[in-house]
Amino acid sequence: MRDASRSPADRGSASVWCVGAVAVLCLVFGVVLALGHAVVVRHRAAGGADLAALAAADHWARGAAEACARADRVARAQDARLVRCVMTGEVSDVSVASGAGPFTAQVRARAGPAGPVPPAWGRPPARPSAVRPAR
């Protein structure tokens, strides 16, 4: 027995809705994949920039050209390319780019020696002879 409430024009409409739903799901999946790829490219660039800056700062005594050449070598090993390298004394300042097309990320990193450590609570450090043992 046929359902009288359904019109004959509704026949087969479920398959059209299923095709539409699958198309929307594929589109959402593609957007999620693209965003994931952008995040991976950004992290790759950040890691390459950090390592390149450390390599350049480690070789500062050999001159800026040698330090930047080492930074370029390290960046290429991280699937990135060195865009900019500036040495100011012992401090390196590098920019690294990674990815291609719309998924290109450029990250800047600096590395150098640590500054002086400030004394705790603004007081000079205690001398061992001035410290009394607890009783």
C-alpha positions as CSV (number, residue, x, y, z in Angstrom):
1,M,0.0,0.0,0.0
2,R,1.4,3.4,-0.9
3,D,1.6,6.3,1.5
4,A,-0.9,8.9,0.3
5,S,0.9,11.8,2.1
6,R,4.0,11.6,-0.1
7,S,3.9,13.2,-3.5
8,P,5.4,11.4,-6.5
9,A,7.9,14.2,-6.8
10,D,9.6,13.1,-3.6
11,R,10.7,9.8,-5.0
12,G,14.5,9.5,-5.0
13,S,15.0,12.7,-3.0
14,A,16.9,10.9,-0.2
15,S,19.7,10.0,-2.6
16,V,20.1,13.7,-3.6
17,W,20.3,14.7,0.1
18,C,22.9,11.9,0.7
19,V,25.0,13.1,-2.2
20,G,24.8,16.7,-0.9
21,A,25.7,15.6,2.7
22,V,28.7,13.6,1.4
23,A,29.9,16.7,-0.6
24,V,29.6,18.9,2.4
25,L,31.5,16.4,4.6
26,C,34.3,16.2,1.9
27,L,34.5,20.0,1.8
28,V,34.8,20.2,5.6
29,F,37.5,17.4,5.6
30,G,39.4,19.3,3.0
31,V,39.4,22.5,5.0
32,V,40.5,20.6,8.1
33,L,43.4,19.0,6.1
34,A,44.5,22.4,4.8
35,L,44.5,24.0,8.3
36,G,46.5,21.0,9.6
37,H,49.0,21.4,6.8
38,A,49.3,25.2,7.6
39,V,50.0,24.3,11.3
40,V,52.7,21.8,10.3
41,V,54.4,24.3,8.0
42,R,54.4,26.9,10.7
43,H,55.9,24.5,13.3
44,R,58.5,23.4,10.8
45,A,59.5,27.0,10.1
46,A,59.7,27.8,13.8
47,G,61.9,24.8,14.5
48,G,64.1,25.6,11.6
49,A,64.4,29.2,12.7
50,D,65.3,28.3,16.3
51,L,67.9,25.8,15.2
52,A,69.4,28.1,12.6
53,A,69.7,31.0,15.1
54,L,71.4,28.7,17.6
55,A,73.8,27.4,15.0
56,A,74.7,31.0,13.9
57,A,75.2,32.1,17.5
58,D,77.4,29.1,18.2
59,H,79.7,30.1,15.3
60,W,79.8,33.9,15.8
61,A,83.5,33.8,16.6
62,R,84.3,32.7,13.0
63,G,82.7,35.7,11.5
64,A,79.2,36.6,10.3
65,A,79.7,34.9,6.9
66,E,80.6,31.6,8.4
67,A,77.9,31.9,11.1
68,C,75.2,32.6,8.5
69,A,76.5,29.8,6.2
70,R,76.0,27.4,9.1
71,A,72.5,28.8,9.8
72,D,71.6,28.3,6.1
73,R,72.9,24.7,6.3
74,V,70.9,23.9,9.4
75,A,67.7,25.6,7.9
76,R,68.0,23.5,4.8
77,A,68.3,20.3,6.9
78,Q,65.0,21.3,8.4
79,D,63.3,21.7,5.0
80,A,63.3,25.4,5.3
81,R,65.2,28.3,3.7
82,L,67.1,31.1,5.3
83,V,65.6,34.4,4.3
84,R,67.7,36.7,6.5
85,C,70.7,36.4,8.8
86,V,72.2,39.3,10.8
87,M,75.0,38.9,13.4
88,T,75.3,41.6,16.0
89,G,78.3,40.5,18.1
90,E,77.4,37.2,19.7
91,V,73.6,37.6,18.9
92,S,72.1,36.1,15.8
93,D,68.9,37.2,14.3
94,V,67.5,35.0,11.5
95,S,64.4,34.6,9.5
96,V,63.4,31.3,8.0
97,A,60.6,30.4,5.5
98,S,59.0,27.0,5.0
99,G,56.3,25.7,2.8
100,A,55.2,26.7,-0.7
101,G,52.3,28.5,-2.2
102,P,49.5,29.7,0.1
103,F,51.1,27.6,2.9
104,T,54.3,29.6,3.3
105,A,55.3,30.5,6.8
106,Q,58.1,32.9,7.8
107,V,59.4,32.9,11.3
108,R,62.1,35.1,13.0
109,A,64.3,33.8,15.8
110,R,67.1,35.3,17.9
111,A,69.8,33.5,19.9
112,G,72.8,34.6,21.9
113,P,74.4,34.3,25.3
114,A,72.2,34.5,28.4
115,G,72.3,37.8,30.2
116,P,73.5,38.1,33.8
117,V,71.3,36.4,36.3
118,P,69.8,38.9,38.8
119,P,70.1,38.1,42.4
120,A,67.1,36.6,44.2
121,W,64.7,39.2,45.7
122,G,67.0,42.1,44.8
123,R,69.6,41.2,47.5
124,P,73.2,40.2,46.8
125,P,73.8,36.5,47.2
126,A,74.6,35.4,50.7
127,R,78.2,34.4,51.5
128,P,78.5,30.9,52.9
129,S,80.2,32.2,56.0
130,A,77.3,34.6,56.8
131,V,74.7,31.8,56.8
132,R,74.0,30.4,60.2
133,P,72.9,26.8,60.4
134,A,69.3,26.2,61.5
135,R,68.9,24.8,65.0
